[in-house]
Amino acid sequence: MSTKQPVSFKGAAIIQFVSKYATVAIQLVITAILSRLISPEAFGEVAIVTVFTSFFAVFSDMGIGAAIVQFRDLTVKDYEKVFTFSLLLALALGVLFCGISPLIAFFYDDDGLVPLLLASAPSLVFNTLNMVPNGLMLRDKRFREIGFRLVVCTVVSGAVASAAALLGLGAYALVFQTVLSALLTFVWNLWLSPLRRLDIHFMGPLREIFSYSSFQFGFTTVNYFSRNLDNLLIGKFFGDAQLGYYSKSYSLTTYPMSMFSSLISGIVQPYMAEHQDEPSYIFAFWRKLTKLISLIGAPIAACLVVCASEIIAIMYGPQWAASVPLFQALSFSVYTQMLGNSTGGFYQSIGRTDLMFRVGLINTGITLAGLAVGIVSGSLQTIADCIAVAFVLHVFVSFGVLVKAGFHESAACFKQFVPDVLTAVVAGALAWWVGSLVTLGVFGSLVVKCLVGLVVFVVAYGTTGQLKFIKSMLKA
């Protein structure tokens, strides 16, 4: 175990913010480079590969990482036993993944997918081996090391991918980036962990955490389908190029989540698990945290919707213009996705991964319904519209179950988000109108729209006391 003094929640958040924003900035530069060196078709091929590596990644954790954080009475010997299990699991998953690669290629009628899938297999092995060391780092609140590791791995893997792309390796450059990042993370984690030997007697600790981890695993599984079936089916019915346009649009909308709400959600459980017998304490913290996410998420979502064409042009270049309407549609769901991403850590903290699993089933059903409508219509734009609507509906289910069944509190607390949504609508409409009156080029238009929206939010938040709330949260 770590002998260092763990950082506070605020300290962990600051460390995660700095490292994540630095990583996102680096990744944006890398993405801008790779988008100009690699074709949309190649990105589409890798998107298909990612669908299946992500599916196998569901089995690489099996809810054990979260259980390590939640169960406070496990010992180092228990962790070594579970790590031995993860080693056997990693080898089994790697062999199985390689074995079914020809079937995946046959499904897509693309033999070129086989070598890509085989090249991606090592990332699956290393991610599985990361299960226990990652859980230990979170349990010990080693967010300094986690943040530094993230930045270093992103820089190194991104540099290698850019060099590979310059050498004309195309889709393989993207695969190498993923594999190298997983390898570096594993080596780093293992070096910092207390794991020193293997022990095959892993059934005891696995039985102890089974109930908790099984529901966590179930949620991760259904959430995978909820988040990846669009890529799977678009690649099948619309082709690699169309999938490339869609996946690049979708990936841009995930940056606000990875930069803020997912980041916060990742540090909730290590701190709230200590209060797992005090649901009222956790509920009060949830209200404050989600309000802060709402105040930050509203202007971000408004900016993405209004500035969609400028963002795509700056990030990816003119050859990606077909992504603009897709990105704009998906951006409408960014606000609710940011809110919803914060719920997982709270379900875990109160020990109700069973509720989280049920929510996952419902939300997956909503996504499937929207995706079915889009596929039947034969329009990629309709798919983007339906997926956006599904993501908006997800937050109502997630919040409703968490508040009513998890915390046993009133749904009246949802009213705190209404002013933020209304402000976003007004700011977005005004920024759109002003932007239509000026012709300053791509960068000029982006700046003007963002400034107009920012003024509206500052005035609205200032007059309603929301700026004071933000300051108080940041000082807490």
Phi, psi and omega in degrees: 000156180288139177262356179285152177290121181295148181283160177287170179300316178298316179297318178297319180296318180296314179299315181294320179299310183299311182293321182290316180293323176296319179294317180297318178299317178295316182294324178297319177296315180297318180296319179298322179291310183295327180294336179267348181252340185239138185286158174303326179297319179294319176298323178295319178298316180292327177298321177295314179300319181296325178304316184278325175295325178293323178297313179293331178296334176302319181280347182285344180246315177058026178077003185286324180302313179294325180294325178299322178289320187284319184273112189272354186256008177286148182253172178301321178298322177297318180296321179294325177293315180293325178296322176299319176299319181294328178294314178296320179296319181299315180295319180295316180294320179298315179295316180296318181298315178295323182294326182266000181302322177296326179293321177296316179297322178296320180300321181265000180054047183215096181296338180294346179287334185301306179296328177295317180295317179297321179293335181275344185304319180302327179297324178295318180297312182292324178294324177294318178294339179283350186307304184285311179302321177297316179299322179293321179294322177291316180302319181274004178056044182270061186285338175298310180294321180297316180294315180295319178300317181300314181295313183297314181296323179293316181296311184294310182293324178293321178295318179295318180297319179296319178296319179295322178293320177297331178279000177085023182278353173057236184299330181294333177298320179291322178294317180299323179300315181293316182295314181295321178298316180295320180295312180298320179297317180296312180300317180297311182298316183295323179297324183270348186276162177276003183290124183231345181209168178258149180214117186282356181274066187263356184293326181301300179296329178294321178295323183297323185258006190302310185301313181293310186289330182294319177290323175299316178296318178299318178296315181300323180294309182290328178294327176301311181295323179298325186265345188238349181297331179297313178298319181300312185279327177295319177298325181285314189262342184242345177097167186295318184296313180295323177295323178300314178298316182293313185295324178292323177295314182296317182297326178296323181288344180278346182299316178300324178293313182291332182278340185222288190293316178294325178299312179294317181301326182292340180253359180294308187300316180303332181265318182284338179300334178291343180244028186297343177263009180234073184300328180294324177295316181293322179297316179298321178292321178300316181299314181294317183292316180292329176294319177297317178298320179297315181295328179274323183290327182300308178294327179296313180297318180299319180296315182297319181293313185286327186254026185303312184294320180293319182295315180296317182297319181286319185285314191246340182097168186295337182291351180254022183301330181295345180279344187303304182296330178292314180297320180296317179297313181294332181293336179297338182263000184299317182301309182290328177294321178298319177295312185294330182296341182279349188284329185304314181297330180281320173302317180294319185293326179269006177073023182248056175293342176294320177294320179298321178296317180296319177299319179300320178297315180297313182293326176295321176299320178296316179297317179299320179297314179296320180293322179298317178300316181294318180296316180297324181291336181075015183242126177295325179294320178296323177299314180299318179298315183291322178295321178298316179298318179299317179295327177294318181292331181304319186293328178294321178291312183300312180292318183300312181292318181298313184288313185282310185268331181275308182264344184059045180243173182278145178287357179298341181294343180292342181297341183293344182269344186301312180300325181293320179293316179297320178297320179297320180295314180295313181297317180296316180296317181292319179296321178297315182295313180296319180298328180287346182267347184245151177231086185243015183084178185297308182294317180297317179297319179298315181296315182298313181297318181293321179295317179298313179298320180298319179299315180299315181293318180298316179297313182295314180292325180292316182287336181260003178081008182289329178296323177296322179296316179300315179299318181295323178292321181288334179275339186298000000 
